[in-house]
Amino acid sequence: MSASPGSAGRTRYDLATIVVRHRDELEGRIRLSLAQRRVLSAIAACRTAVLGGHVDVCTGCGYEHPAYNSCRNRHCPKCQALRQERWIRARSERLLPVKHFHVVFTLPSELRALPKVHPRDVFGALFAAASSTLLELGGSRLEATLGITMVLHTWTRKLEFHPHVHALVTAGGFSADARRWASTSERYLFPVTAMQVVFRAKVLAALAALNREGAFVRYAPFEDPEAFGRLARQVASKTWVIYAKKPFRRVDHVLRYLGRYTHRVAIANSRLVAVSDVAVRFRTKQGKVLDLHPVEFLRRFLQHVLPDGFHKIRHFGLYAGASSKELELARGQLAQSATDGPASASVAVAAADGWIAELRDLTGRDVSRCPSCDRSLERRPVPNQQAPPSGGAA
């Protein structure tokens, strides 16, 4: 299988090549959804002549280099770096200058088949249960509203299906009387046991409501009308996993850390170690690698394609879109108390003047200059060479 040489002679492998070589075999074995087919088409076409682009030409030395358009699909590993940077810059204006905790809410293994049957509603229930758990505990223990940003992930490092929500949560909240900022403990947000009990109850209540509405009629194990009740009782007796990490001290660290999660896809090209027609080897955890047949590799990857239009990044409490007035009041209160310095000093980021400047700021590369003689490059458009592959590029 072809691959491109990387820096220092290291071979770079590409998810797109695996898609092109093994998509037909995959579709011969597995029936894919329309959303999954669109993702495969987008990844295969990304930065190829299929999508058109331009040629950078240096009129001084004659250097020429084709640059093709990206697919902009959120599941494509080639299209996330600049989108992540833009997101960080946009969020910097809303983040409060306080410490933030990182909390992870996870569905137990017994329930992980349900979002495969009805992903939009089950993932929505996961968001709702996690956010309301935090907001209710903030209200009862601090008498204040927290600021919360959440990101849905569905994968492990082995590409297995493992739905969980990452939450960045302010270490405190703005009081209901709009007069004070109520801080949490320096060591923890809320007792993990309390979060587990509340979260478990909320998820099970939401799933029970979905079951009554017939959301899981396509799920064979639930053909027995008593099956859901037995499953609910089984997981209700378990301790659900909630991970809480110590707070970040600096706001810019929060943004950079969160940016790693918001635009991460199930696997990055940098994790591919070796690719052939019989195996894909990729890095997992702690220096380990895993070999999968290319078809199985693609099958695992496609488990993490989200429904069209589904928002995997959501904001609650002070960070919700409708809370702008309350957010600014909280920012003003924090500025007056000066507990963590000026409200915007640590998060201010200069706006970029277009994607070329953004790329230069992010990677140090200036694609507007000739790499041979450093003169300005002239951009000449290249039309699409053919229609997008079957299914279209999303």
N, C-alpha and C positions, 0 to 999 in steps of 0.2 A: 504494500500500500504506500502511496506516495506521501511524503512529508516534506516540510520545508526546513532548511538549516536555520538554527537559532543563533543567538549570541554565543561566542566562544566555541563554535562548532557543534553545539548541542542541537539535536534534531527536535523540531517542534511538531507536535501532532495536533490534529484538528478534528473537532466533533463533526464538522461539515463533511469531511471525507468519509467518516464512518456512515453518516446518513446516506450519502450518494451511493456508496458501495452496497449497503445492506438494507436499504429501505424496502425494496421489492420483496426480499426474503421475509422481512418482518411482517409486511402486510399480507403475505401468503399464509402466515401462521396466526396472526392476531387481527381482530377487527378493531380499527382505530376510530376514534371520534373525529368529527370535523375539525375541532380545535387542535387535536394532536397532529392531524395531517397538515394543517396550516403551519404549525410550528416546524415540522420537518421541512416543508417547502421553503419557509423563510430562512432556516439555518443553511440549507443547501445553496440558496441563491445569494446569501449575504456576501457582499464585497466581491461579487463576480460580475461579468459582463451582462448577466441576465437583468440586473437592476440598473444598468447604465452607470454613468459616472463622468469622469473627466480625465484628461491627460495633462500632467504638469510638464511644461516645456520651458527650458531655459534658452532664451534667444542668444545668450552669450556663448556657452560652450556646447550647446546642442543636446544637453541631457534631457531625456524623456522618461516619464514614469506614469503608468496608468494607476488611477485611484478610483475604485468602484464604490458605489453607494452601499450603505449598510441597510439591513432589513428592518432595524429598529424594533424587533420583536423582543419582548421582555424575558423570554426564555433563552435567547441567544447569548452565548458567552462572549461574543465579540462586541456586543452593543451596549455594555453596561457601564464602562468606566466614565465616559462623559456624562451620561445620565445620572450617575451617582454623584458626580461633582456638582452638577446643576441642582440636584435635590438638596445636597448639603448647604449650598449657598442660599437656596430659597428658605430652608428651615431655620437658618441662623438668625433670621429676623424675629422668630417666634419663641425660640428656646429661652427659658428663664435662667438667670445667672445663679443657679443653685446646684447643689450636688444631685446626682441622679443614680437611682438603683437600677440594676439589670435583673429582671425577673423572667423566668421561663415557665410557661404553663404547658403541660404535656397531656395528651390523651393517652389513657392506658391501652396496652396492646389489644385487649379484648374488644375495644371499640373502633379500632383503626380501619376495619372494613366498611364502616358506615359512611365516611366521607367519599369513598369510592363509588357508592351507590347514589348519593345525593350531595355532591361536594359543596355546592353553593350554600345550601341551608345549614349543613353540619359545620362547615368552616365559619359561617356567620354566627352560629350558636357558640362556637369556641371563642370568637372575638367578644361576643356579648357577655359570656360568662366570666371571662378573664377580666374585662374592663369593669363590669359591675361589681365583681369581687373587690377590686382595688378601690373603686369609688365609694362603696358602702363601708369598707373598713376605714377609709379616710374620713368619712362622715361620722362614724361612730366613735373612733378613737382620737381623732384630731379636731372634729367639728370643722372640717375644712375640705376644699375641693383640690384634688391632685391634678397635675398635668401628666398625661400619658400618651406615648406614641408606641404603637404596636406593629409588629411585622410578622406575617405568617410564613413559616417554613414547613416543608413536608418531607425532608430527606435526612438521611444519615450520610456519613462519609462513604458508605458502601452503596449509596443510592437506594437504600431500602425506604419504604414508606413509613414515615414517623411524624405525623402532624403535631406541631407545637407552635406556640406564639412567643416571640421575644417582646418583652415590654421594657421600655425605658421610662422610669417613673420618678417624678420630682421627690426629693427627700423632704417632703412636707407639702402643705397646701395653703390656699388662701381662705381665710375664715368666712363663714356664712354672713357675718355682719360687715364684711369688707373693711375690717379695721386692723387686721394683723396677719402676719405670716406664721403659721404653726409648723415648726420643724419636727421631724421624726428623730428617733435615736440616731446617734452617729454610727451605730453598729448594724442596725437592721431596720428594714422598713416596717413590717408587721411580723408577728410570730408566724412561722411557716405553717404550723399546725392549723392555725385559724384560717389561713388562706386556703389550705387543702380542703378543709371541711366545707367552706362556703363555695369554693369553685366546684367541687364534686357535686354538691346539691344542685347548683345552677345548671351544670351541664346535663345531668340526668333529667332534670325537669324539662329542659329544652328538647332533649332527645325523645322523651315520652310524648311531648306535644307533637313533634314531627311524626312519630309513629302513629298517633291517633289520626293525624291528617293523611296518612297513607304514603308518606315519603319513602318508606322502605319496602313497598310492595314487590319490588324487583329483587329483593334480597332473599334468596331461597331459605336460609335458616329461619326466617321469620314467618314462613308459611304456617307454622304452628302458632296460634294466637297467644299462647302462653310464653313463647320463646323470649320476647323482649323483656317481660317481667323477670324471668329467671336470670337473663344477662344483667339487667339493672341491679338485681339483688347481689349478684356475684361481684360486680365492680364496686358496689356501694360498701362492701366489707373490706375493700383494699385501701391502702394508703396511696393516694395519687402523688405523682412526682411534681413538685414545684421547686425550682432552683432559684435561689436568690443570691446575687453577688454583691459584694461591698460597693458602696457608692463611688462614683468618679468625682474627683475634687474640681476639675476644670471643665468648663462648658465646652470648649473646643474639643477636648478629649471625648466627650459624650457624642458630639456630632460625628467625629471621625469613626468612632467605634460603631455607632448606629449605621453609618453609611456602609460599613462592611456587610451589614445584614440586609439593608433595604434592597440592594440591587445585586445581591448574590444569586446566581442560578445554581441548579442542582450540581453541576460540575463545571469547572473552568478548564480551558484547554491546557493551562499550565500544569494540571494534575495528571495529564495523560503521559505515561512513561514509555509505552510501546504499543504499536497498533499493527495488526496483521489481519489476514482474512479469517483467521481462526481464533484470535484472542485480542482483547483490549486489556492492557495492564494500566492501572491507575493508582495513585497514592490514596491511602485512606488515613489512618491515624498513627501517630508516633513512629513515623518512618516506614510503616508497613505498606504493602501493595496488594492489590487484588486482581486476579485474572478472570474475565468473563468473556463468553462468546459474544461477538459483536451484536447479534440479534438480542441476546439477553441484556446486554449493556443498554441498547436502545429501548428495550421494553421497560427497564428500570427507570431510565431517564424520563420516559413519557408518562410515568406515574405522577410526575410532579408538574404536569401542564395544568394550569388553572383554568377555570371556566372563563369564556370571553367576557370582558368587562368587569371581572371580579377584582375588587380593590384589596390587595394584600398588605397595604400600608394604611393604617387607620389611626385617628387621633381622638382622644377623649378628655373629658374634664376641661381643665384650663387650656389644653392644646386643641380642643375641638374647634372646628371652623366657626361655630356660632358663639364662641366664648371670647371674642376679641376684646369686648369692653372689660370683662372680668380679668382677662389676661393682662391688659394694660394697667388696670388698677393694682394687680399683684406686682407687676414690674415696678410701678411707682412706689409701692410700699417697701419693696426690697431695696430700691435705690435710696430711700430715706434712711432705712436701718443700716445700709452699707455693710451688711454681714458678709457679702462676697464680692465687694467692689462694685464699680459702675455697671449699670444694667447691660450694656452692650459691648463693653470693652473687649471681652475675650472671644466674642463670636463675630465681630465685624469682619466681613470679607468683601473685598472690592469686586464689583461686577465685571464680568469679562466682556470683551467686545467681539462676540462671535465665537464659533466653535474652534477656529484656528488659535485664538488667544487662549481659550480654555484648554486645548490640547497642549499648548506650550507651557501653561502654568502647571498642568497635571504631570506631564512627562518630560518636559524640557526640550521636546522636539518642536522645531519651527518649520512646518510643512510649506510655508510660503517662500522659503529660501532654497536655492539650489544647493544640494549637498556637495557638489563638486567645486563650484566657484563662488557660492554664497550670494549670487545675484537673485533678484526677484524672479519667481516663476510665473509664467503665463498659463492660465487655466483654459483648456479647450474641451468643450463638452463631448461626451461619447454617448450616443443613443443606446437604448436597450437593444441587445443583439437578438433577443427572442422573448416570447411571452413567458411569464413565470411558470414554474413547474406545476404539475397537477395539484390542485388544492389551493393554489395561490399563496402569496407571501403575506403573512399577517403582520 
